[in-house]
């Protein structure tokens, strides 16, 4: 299987054979949170290849490049609601849901906000799940099983 890889500074397309592996696109502008998610995804979900983007534009470029190169789309997308501004994650979610080629990818909003209005709006725009960011490493480890069920 060919996969599309991206680093945080610019997009690199890499054709490699990964027959049993799949990617999860992590769209998070806080690099500490992104590193935690990448680490935990690799530790707790067999065959996952976390791919990072720090902005909506990087995430969309990654998806476009995967499509252009006819490579496997991510199995799931994790999006921070604030990228860095409130609502940037929703804009990205709406763009993903507006394109037929991306619409079937499960999207999880991972946000520090526990506001009911943020949660409801995320579901309204098409999120498959909403997870409030935990404050501890143990909390991060506790949310991974819920994420793994969506892959």
VEXLOLO-962201 format. One line per 8 residues: number of its first residue (from 1); their letters; for each residue z, x, y of C-alpha. Coordinates in nm, 3 decimals. Layout:
<pts>
NUM> A> Z,X,Y ~ ...
</pts>
This chain:
<pts>
1> XXXXXXXX> 0.000,0.000,0.000 ~ -0.082,0.124,0.349 ~ 0.186,0.094,0.611 ~ 0.199,0.117,0.986 ~ 0.471,0.344,1.128 ~ 0.603,0.374,1.480 ~ 0.846,0.604,1.649 ~ 1.039,0.518,1.964
9> XXXXXXXX> 0.833,0.717,2.212 ~ 0.479,0.624,2.112 ~ 0.289,0.453,1.838 ~ 0.172,0.656,1.541 ~ -0.029,0.498,1.264 ~ 0.034,0.658,0.929 ~ -0.154,0.563,0.614 ~ 0.073,0.625,0.315
17> XXXXXXXX> 0.111,0.478,-0.031 ~ 0.428,0.263,-0.042 ~ 0.374,0.025,-0.332 ~ 0.726,-0.121,-0.343 ~ 0.836,-0.070,0.015 ~ 0.820,-0.299,0.317 ~ 0.900,-0.266,0.685 ~ 1.144,-0.447,0.910
25> XXXXXXXX> 1.064,-0.424,1.281 ~ 1.382,-0.373,1.487 ~ 1.326,-0.454,1.856 ~ 1.636,-0.323,2.031 ~ 1.666,-0.136,2.362 ~ 2.017,-0.007,2.284 ~ 1.943,0.303,2.077 ~ 2.293,0.310,1.925
33> XXXXXXXX> 2.250,-0.045,1.795 ~ 1.901,0.040,1.673 ~ 2.027,0.345,1.484 ~ 2.307,0.141,1.326 ~ 2.061,-0.126,1.214 ~ 1.816,0.132,1.076 ~ 2.094,0.307,0.884 ~ 2.241,-0.011,0.740
41> XXXXXXXX> 1.903,-0.159,0.650 ~ 1.815,0.156,0.454 ~ 2.157,0.163,0.288 ~ 2.176,-0.200,0.186 ~ 1.820,-0.325,0.125 ~ 1.617,-0.149,-0.143 ~ 1.269,-0.044,-0.034 ~ 1.308,-0.121,0.337
49> XXXXXXXX> 1.142,0.096,0.600 ~ 1.297,0.020,0.941 ~ 1.054,0.052,1.231 ~ 1.188,0.073,1.586 ~ 1.065,-0.063,1.916 ~ 1.263,-0.054,2.239 ~ 1.064,-0.319,2.425 ~ 0.860,-0.632,2.370
57> XXXXXXXX> 0.542,-0.446,2.464 ~ 0.608,-0.177,2.201 ~ 0.676,-0.444,1.939 ~ 0.354,-0.631,2.019 ~ 0.157,-0.304,2.018 ~ 0.297,-0.225,1.674 ~ 0.197,-0.568,1.542 ~ -0.151,-0.541,1.695
65> XXXXXXXX> -0.198,-0.196,1.543 ~ -0.087,-0.315,1.200 ~ -0.343,-0.595,1.226 ~ -0.618,-0.366,1.359 ~ -0.559,-0.115,1.079 ~ -0.539,-0.396,0.821 ~ -0.195,-0.276,0.711 ~ 0.100,-0.479,0.590
73> XXXXXXXX> 0.287,-0.669,0.860 ~ 0.665,-0.630,0.873 ~ 0.856,-0.846,0.628 ~ 1.091,-0.944,0.910 ~ 1.147,-0.884,1.282 ~ 1.493,-0.839,1.436 ~ 1.493,-0.899,1.813 ~ 1.764,-0.831,2.068
81> XXXXXXXX> 1.776,-1.126,2.309 ~ 1.827,-0.900,2.613 ~ 1.550,-0.636,2.628 ~ 1.712,-0.543,2.870 ~ 1.695,-0.868,3.068 ~ 1.812,-1.207,2.951 ~ 1.521,-1.394,2.803 ~ 1.299,-1.095,2.726
89> XXXXXXXX> 1.366,-1.149,2.356 ~ 1.264,-1.515,2.391 ~ 0.938,-1.415,2.557 ~ 0.862,-1.187,2.264 ~ 0.962,-1.458,2.015 ~ 0.731,-1.711,2.184 ~ 0.441,-1.462,2.176 ~ 0.500,-1.394,1.807
97> XXXXXXXX> 0.512,-1.765,1.728 ~ 0.197,-1.832,1.934 ~ -0.020,-1.602,1.717 ~ -0.127,-1.736,1.378 ~ -0.127,-1.389,1.222 ~ 0.241,-1.328,1.311 ~ 0.377,-1.683,1.286 ~ 0.490,-1.657,0.923
105> XXXXXXXX> 0.703,-1.344,0.978 ~ 1.074,-1.434,0.974 ~ 1.238,-1.355,1.309 ~ 1.611,-1.302,1.353 ~ 1.765,-1.286,1.700 ~ 2.048,-1.030,1.705 ~ 2.239,-1.066,2.030 ~ 2.576,-0.995,2.187
113> XXXXXXXX> 2.565,-1.347,2.329 ~ 2.758,-1.616,2.145 ~ 2.662,-1.877,2.405 ~ 2.560,-2.202,2.240 ~ 2.271,-2.242,2.486 ~ 2.129,-1.900,2.386 ~ 2.155,-1.989,2.018 ~ 1.994,-2.331,2.063
121> XXXXXXXX> 1.715,-2.190,2.279 ~ 1.643,-1.921,2.019 ~ 1.601,-2.181,1.747 ~ 1.393,-2.396,1.983 ~ 1.152,-2.104,2.032 ~ 1.119,-2.050,1.657 ~ 1.388,-1.806,1.543 ~ 1.467,-1.828,1.173
129> XXXXXXXX> 1.824,-1.712,1.230 ~ 2.061,-1.602,1.506 ~ 2.327,-1.337,1.455 ~ 2.592,-1.239,1.709 ~ 2.624,-0.859,1.727 ~ 2.953,-0.745,1.580 ~ 3.191,-0.510,1.760 ~ 3.274,-0.284,1.464
137> XXXXXXXX> 3.083,-0.095,1.196 ~ 3.248,-0.315,0.935 ~ 3.116,-0.615,1.123 ~ 2.765,-0.469,1.119 ~ 2.795,-0.416,0.744 ~ 2.905,-0.777,0.701 ~ 2.592,-0.919,0.870 ~ 2.343,-0.729,0.653
145> XXXXXXX> 2.366,-0.961,0.350 ~ 2.261,-1.253,0.572 ~ 1.967,-1.051,0.703 ~ 1.871,-0.934,0.354 ~ 1.839,-1.295,0.234 ~ 1.557,-1.354,0.483 ~ 1.342,-1.066,0.359
</pts>
